[in-house]
Amino acid sequence: MAVSFDKGRQLARGVILASALLAGQASALAPEHEVRRLMLATEEAVAAESWGEAGEYLNRLQQLEGSKPADYFYYRGRVMYQAAHLNEAQSALESYVGQAGSEGGHYQEALKLITEVEKARKERALAPQGGNSDTSKVAVIEPAGDQSITSLRKLYLADSDREALTLHLNSLLEVAGWRQDQTIVQVDKPADVEYRISAAESNINVQEIRRDAGGRVVRKTQSMSVYGVNPQVEWGCEATAAACWIYDPRDGSRLLQLALDRGQAREVAETLGQLIRNLQSPTGD
């Protein structure tokens, strides 16, 4: 099941190239027949491990109007995994399990693949940062300049860099909260999922606040030690899940569920990385 991320980038380029070459081809078949035809072609391509070809068929399926069969998400998950797009792979496989359930023909394989994705994500999180990392999915944290930190301290009237970064991170998270209904966002109505961050010594405490439709609030708190943690925090946005994710720098698992806004997710990841770096520094204050 292991996948080479160098090879993954080549596969991804193949998917894009094949899609570009065939995007203009139209079909005279009715949509329901075209969906079935492309699903059969995808199944054959995956069986032959022709991942670029399978990706092209999936791209064409994605462009068709109407709902997709559950197997579409299973095959998309397999192709995305081979292309080293772990975020998309996990989202697609979870969609398949959610739609098909335990009676789905690929149920067992999908569960195994989700586990493989988690292992690959953990390996990526623990690996030294270098040419093999997928920089399109990673928010690269540059050391914050003195003027930037000074500006934050002035903005929040903070006594230390650590306090300024924590206040700024919580301000970003307040805006980036995830909502089930994203069509209307009311500033006076709290998000369905939101977070509060606090920092002390070498630990970051993350409080998750979830609200259900009945108004019940569930709070959970976890503590993260920053020792040995990579401050380059990974993030990703998934349209199928209508959410952006900040991934735990310890093991690559999902840490924060945010609204579907790439700019907000990037800034949250960068600020969290700066806070981790500050706590790791013996001279951090």
C-alpha positions in Angstrom: 0.0 0.0 0.0 3.0 2.3 0.5 3.3 5.2 -2.0 6.3 7.2 -3.1 5.6 10.9 -2.9 8.1 11.6 -5.8 6.1 9.2 -7.9 2.9 10.7 -6.5 3.8 14.1 -8.0 4.4 12.4 -11.4 1.0 10.7 -11.1 -0.7 14.0 -10.3 0.8 15.7 -13.3 -0.4 12.7 -15.4 -3.9 13.2 -14.1 -3.8 16.9 -15.0 -2.4 16.3 -18.5 -4.8 13.5 -19.3 -7.7 15.7 -18.1 -6.6 18.6 -20.3 -6.3 16.4 -23.4 -9.7 14.9 -23.0 -11.7 17.6 -21.3 -13.2 18.8 -24.5 -14.5 15.5 -25.5 -18.3 15.4 -25.3 -20.6 12.4 -25.1 -23.9 11.9 -26.8 -25.1 9.6 -24.0 -27.6 10.7 -21.5 -26.0 11.7 -18.1 -27.1 8.5 -16.3 -25.5 6.3 -19.0 -22.4 8.4 -19.2 -21.9 8.1 -15.5 -22.1 4.3 -15.7 -19.8 4.2 -18.7 -17.1 6.3 -17.0 -17.5 4.3 -13.7 -16.8 1.1 -15.7 -13.8 2.7 -17.4 -12.5 3.9 -14.0 -12.9 0.4 -12.5 -11.0 -1.2 -15.4 -8.2 1.5 -15.1 -7.8 1.0 -11.4 -7.7 -2.8 -11.8 -4.9 -2.3 -14.4 -3.2 0.2 -12.0 -3.4 2.8 -14.8 -3.7 5.6 -12.3 -3.4 8.6 -14.6 -6.1 7.2 -16.8 -8.3 6.4 -13.8 -7.8 10.0 -12.6 -8.9 11.4 -16.0 -12.1 9.4 -15.9 -12.8 10.5 -12.3 -12.2 14.2 -13.3 -14.8 13.8 -16.1 -17.2 12.2 -13.7 -16.7 15.1 -11.3 -17.8 17.5 -14.0 -21.1 15.8 -14.6 -24.1 17.1 -12.9 -26.1 15.1 -10.5 -25.2 12.7 -7.6 -22.4 10.2 -8.0 -22.5 6.6 -7.0 -20.8 5.6 -3.8 -18.1 3.7 -5.7 -17.0 6.9 -7.3 -15.7 8.1 -3.9 -13.9 4.8 -3.3 -12.0 4.9 -6.6 -11.3 8.6 -6.1 -9.8 7.8 -2.7 -7.6 5.1 -4.3 -6.4 7.4 -7.0 -5.7 10.3 -4.7 -3.8 8.0 -2.4 -1.6 6.8 -5.2 -1.0 10.5 -6.2 0.0 11.2 -2.5 -2.9 13.6 -2.0 -3.6 12.3 1.4 -6.2 15.0 2.4 -8.4 14.3 -0.7 -7.9 10.5 -0.3 -9.1 10.4 3.2 -12.1 12.7 2.5 -13.2 10.6 -0.5 -12.8 7.3 1.4 -14.7 8.6 4.4 -17.5 9.7 2.0 -17.6 6.2 0.5 -17.9 4.6 3.9 -20.6 7.1 5.0 -22.7 6.5 1.8 -22.2 2.8 1.2 -22.0 1.6 4.9 -20.9 -1.9 5.9 -22.8 -3.4 3.1 -20.7 -1.6 0.4 -18.7 -3.9 -1.8 -15.4 -2.1 -1.0 -16.2 -1.4 2.7 -13.3 -3.5 4.1 -10.8 -2.2 1.5 -11.9 1.4 2.2 -11.3 1.0 5.9 -7.9 -0.5 5.3 -7.0 2.4 3.0 -8.0 5.0 5.5 -5.6 3.4 7.9 -2.9 3.4 5.3 -3.6 7.1 4.7 -3.3 7.8 8.4 0.1 6.0 8.5 1.3 7.9 5.5 0.3 11.2 7.0 2.1 10.3 10.3 5.2 9.4 8.3 5.0 12.7 6.4 4.6 14.6 9.7 7.6 13.0 11.3 9.9 13.1 8.2 12.5 15.8 7.9 11.3 18.6 5.7 12.9 18.5 2.3 12.3 18.0 -1.4 9.9 15.0 -0.8 7.3 17.1 1.0 4.2 18.1 -0.8 4.6 21.9 -0.4 1.2 22.6 -1.9 -0.4 21.1 1.2 2.0 22.5 3.8 2.0 26.0 5.2 5.7 26.8 5.3 6.4 28.9 8.4 9.0 31.6 8.1 10.5 33.1 11.2 8.4 36.1 12.2 10.2 39.4 11.9 10.6 41.7 14.9 8.4 44.3 13.3 5.6 41.7 12.8 5.6 40.5 16.4 6.0 44.1 17.6 2.9 45.1 15.6 0.9 42.2 17.1 2.0 43.2 20.6 0.8 46.8 20.0 -2.4 45.6 18.4 -3.3 43.4 21.3 -1.6 45.4 24.1 0.3 42.3 24.9 3.2 42.1 27.3 5.0 39.3 25.4 5.4 37.7 22.0 3.7 34.5 23.3 0.7 36.4 24.6 0.4 38.4 21.3 0.5 35.2 19.2 -2.0 33.4 21.5 -4.5 36.3 21.3 -4.0 36.6 17.5 -4.6 32.9 17.1 -7.8 33.0 19.1 -9.0 36.0 17.1 -8.4 34.1 13.9 -10.2 31.0 15.2 -13.2 33.0 16.3 -13.7 34.1 12.7 -12.8 30.7 11.1 -15.3 28.6 13.1 -17.0 25.7 11.2 -20.8 25.9 10.6 -23.1 23.2 9.3 -25.1 25.8 7.4 -22.5 28.0 5.6 -25.0 29.9 3.5 -25.7 32.5 6.2 -23.1 33.5 8.8 -24.5 35.6 11.6 -21.8 37.4 13.6 -23.9 37.2 16.8 -24.4 33.4 16.5 -21.5 31.2 17.5 -20.1 28.6 15.1 -21.1 24.9 15.5 -17.4 24.0 16.0 -14.9 26.5 17.4 -11.7 26.4 19.4 -9.8 28.3 22.1 -6.1 28.1 22.5 -3.9 28.7 25.6 -0.2 28.3 26.0 1.9 27.7 29.1 5.5 26.7 29.5 6.1 24.0 26.8 2.4 23.1 26.2 -0.4 24.3 24.0 -3.9 23.6 25.3 -6.6 23.2 22.6 -10.3 23.4 23.8 -12.8 22.2 21.2 -16.4 23.6 21.6 -19.1 21.7 19.6 -22.8 22.8 19.5 -25.5 20.5 18.2 -28.8 21.4 16.6 -30.5 21.4 20.0 -28.1 23.9 21.4 -26.2 21.5 23.6 -22.6 22.4 24.1 -19.8 19.8 24.4 -16.3 20.9 25.4 -13.1 18.8 25.1 -9.6 19.9 25.9 -6.3 18.3 24.9 -2.7 19.3 25.7 0.1 19.3 23.2 3.7 19.4 24.2 5.8 21.3 21.7 9.1 19.4 22.3 10.1 17.6 19.1 7.2 19.0 17.2 7.7 20.4 13.7 6.5 24.0 13.6 5.7 23.6 9.9 2.0 23.0 10.4 0.1 21.1 7.7 -3.3 22.3 6.5 -5.7 21.5 3.8 -9.2 22.3 2.5 -11.7 19.7 1.3 -14.7 20.8 -0.8 -16.4 17.5 -0.3 -16.3 17.9 3.5 -17.1 21.7 3.2 -14.2 22.2 5.7 -10.6 23.1 6.1 -8.4 21.2 8.5 -5.3 22.0 10.6 -3.4 18.8 11.1 -1.7 17.9 14.4 2.0 18.3 14.0 2.7 15.4 16.3 1.1 12.7 14.2 -0.7 14.3 11.2 -4.2 13.6 12.5 -6.9 16.2 12.2 -6.6 18.8 15.0 -8.9 21.7 14.0 -12.0 21.7 11.8 -12.5 25.2 10.2 -14.7 26.9 7.7 -14.0 26.3 4.0 -11.7 29.3 3.6 -8.1 28.7 2.4 -6.9 32.1 3.4 -8.1 31.7 7.0 -6.8 28.2 7.3 -3.4 29.2 6.0 -3.2 32.1 8.5 -4.3 29.9 11.4 -1.6 27.3 10.5 1.1 29.9 10.2 0.2 31.5 13.5 0.0 28.2 15.3 3.5 27.4 13.8 4.8 30.7 15.1 3.4 29.9 18.6 5.0 26.5 18.6 8.4 28.0 17.5 8.1 30.6 20.3 7.4 27.9 22.9 10.3 25.8 21.7 12.8 28.7 21.9 14.7 29.0 25.2 14.5 32.8 24.8 10.8 32.9 23.9 8.7 35.1 26.1 
